[in-house]
Amino acid sequence: MALTTLIELLERLDGVHVQMLELAAEKKQTIMDNKVDALIDILNRESKLMKVIGQLEEERILAAYTVLQGVGIRSNLNLNLTELSRLIFDPEDKARLLHIQQKLSGTLHRLKEANDLNQKLIEQSLTFIDYSLDLLVGRPNQDITYHRPSDKGNNVNRSGIFDARG
């Protein structure tokens, strides 16, 4: 019974991570389309799912300890699913546990890849924004000390498209 509860929690965790994966794909398109309001909405939905994941993780830890106690281990070992599966002797139960472990692992791997891609897209967007601002406004002068106006000569440096003097 305790193992069934653990497997159900792992399946629910996988389901929530699949939802996160769907949001990551939606986020990718939103970033590429430069829709800031939609991105904020996605981030709020991700935050809610992260809270659900946190709760499910706490329940999973308790269920894992219950499984350990069910097989006669009284200490609170922090075992991963592979180690825990070695303590399960029923072949069907072990297969179910290993199956959900592989499924969850695959989902988490795809989610990590999607998040890495989104992070790179955001970094590229910020780099482009910074470059665009540099073109429009120009870099501030590196030499910020006082120069007499007569020392400038006739060199009129216009940095960027807009000229604040004019």
C-alpha positions in Angstrom: 0.0 0.0 0.0 2.8 2.4 0.9 4.6 1.7 -2.4 1.3 2.3 -4.3 1.0 5.7 -2.6 4.6 6.5 -3.5 4.1 5.5 -7.2 0.9 7.6 -7.3 2.8 10.6 -5.9 5.6 10.1 -8.5 3.0 10.0 -11.3 1.4 13.2 -10.0 4.9 14.8 -9.9 5.5 13.7 -13.4 2.2 15.2 -14.5 3.0 18.6 -12.9 6.4 18.5 -14.5 4.7 17.8 -17.9 2.6 20.9 -17.3 5.8 22.9 -16.6 7.2 21.5 -19.8 4.2 22.8 -21.7 4.6 26.2 -20.0 8.3 26.2 -21.1 7.3 25.7 -24.7 4.7 28.5 -24.4 7.3 30.7 -22.7 9.7 30.0 -25.6 7.2 31.3 -28.1 6.2 34.2 -25.9 9.9 35.3 -25.6 10.4 35.0 -29.3 7.2 37.1 -29.9 8.3 39.6 -27.3 5.0 39.5 -25.4 5.9 40.7 -21.9 2.4 40.6 -20.4 2.0 37.0 -21.6 5.4 36.1 -20.2 4.4 37.5 -16.8 1.2 35.4 -16.9 3.3 32.3 -17.6 5.7 33.1 -14.8 2.8 33.4 -12.4 1.4 30.0 -13.5 4.9 28.5 -13.1 5.1 29.8 -9.6 1.8 28.1 -8.7 3.0 24.8 -10.2 6.3 25.2 -8.2 4.3 25.4 -5.0 2.4 22.2 -6.0 5.7 20.5 -6.8 7.0 21.5 -3.4 4.0 20.0 -1.6 4.2 16.8 -3.7 7.9 16.5 -2.9 7.2 16.7 0.8 4.5 14.0 0.5 6.9 11.9 -1.6 9.6 12.0 1.1 7.1 10.9 3.7 5.8 8.1 1.4 9.4 6.9 0.8 10.0 6.8 4.6 6.8 4.8 4.9 8.0 2.3 2.3 11.3 2.0 4.1 9.5 1.3 7.4 7.4 -1.2 5.5 10.4 -3.2 4.5 11.8 -3.1 8.0 14.2 -0.2 7.9 13.6 2.1 10.8 16.1 4.9 10.1 15.3 7.9 8.0 17.6 7.2 5.1 17.5 9.6 2.1 17.5 7.0 -0.7 17.0 7.8 -4.3 14.5 5.7 -6.3 17.1 3.3 -7.7 18.4 2.5 -4.2 14.8 2.2 -2.9 13.9 -0.2 -5.8 16.6 -2.5 -4.5 14.6 -3.0 -1.4 11.5 -3.9 -3.2 11.3 -7.7 -3.9 8.0 -8.0 -5.8 9.0 -7.9 -9.5 5.8 -6.1 -10.5 6.2 -3.4 -7.9 9.9 -3.0 -8.7 9.0 -2.7 -12.4 6.3 0.0 -11.7 8.7 2.0 -9.6 11.5 1.8 -12.1 9.1 2.7 -14.9 7.9 5.9 -13.2 11.4 6.7 -12.3 12.5 6.6 -15.9 9.4 8.5 -17.0 10.0 11.3 -14.4 13.7 11.4 -15.2 12.9 11.9 -18.9 10.4 14.6 -18.2 12.9 16.4 -15.9 15.6 16.1 -18.6 13.4 17.6 -21.3 12.3 20.4 -18.8 15.9 21.2 -18.1 16.7 21.5 -21.8 13.7 23.7 -22.4 14.6 26.0 -19.5 18.2 26.2 -20.7 17.0 27.2 -24.2 14.6 29.8 -22.7 17.5 31.2 -20.6 19.6 31.6 -23.7 16.7 33.3 -25.6 16.3 35.8 -22.7 20.0 36.5 -22.7 20.0 37.1 -26.4 17.0 39.4 -26.1 18.8 41.4 -23.4 21.9 41.6 -25.5 19.9 42.8 -28.4 18.1 45.4 -26.2 21.5 46.6 -24.9 22.9 46.8 -28.4 19.8 48.7 -29.6 20.1 51.2 -26.8 23.8 51.7 -27.5 22.9 52.5 -31.1 20.2 55.0 -30.2 21.8 56.7 -27.3 25.5 55.8 -27.5 27.9 54.9 -24.8 28.6 57.5 -22.2 32.0 59.2 -22.6 34.7 57.3 -20.9 36.5 60.5 -19.9 34.3 62.3 -17.5 36.7 64.9 -16.3 36.4 68.5 -17.0 37.7 69.9 -20.3 37.7 73.5 -21.2 35.3 74.1 -24.1 38.2 75.7 -26.1 40.2 72.4 -25.8 37.6 70.4 -27.7 38.4 71.9 -31.0 36.0 71.4 -33.9 35.6 67.7 -33.2 31.9 67.1 -32.9 31.3 63.5 -31.8 27.7 62.5 -32.2 27.2 59.2 -30.5 24.1 57.4 -31.4 21.1 58.5 -33.5 19.7 61.0 -31.1 21.7 64.1 -30.1 20.7 65.4 -26.7 22.3 68.8 -27.4 20.2 69.7 -30.3 
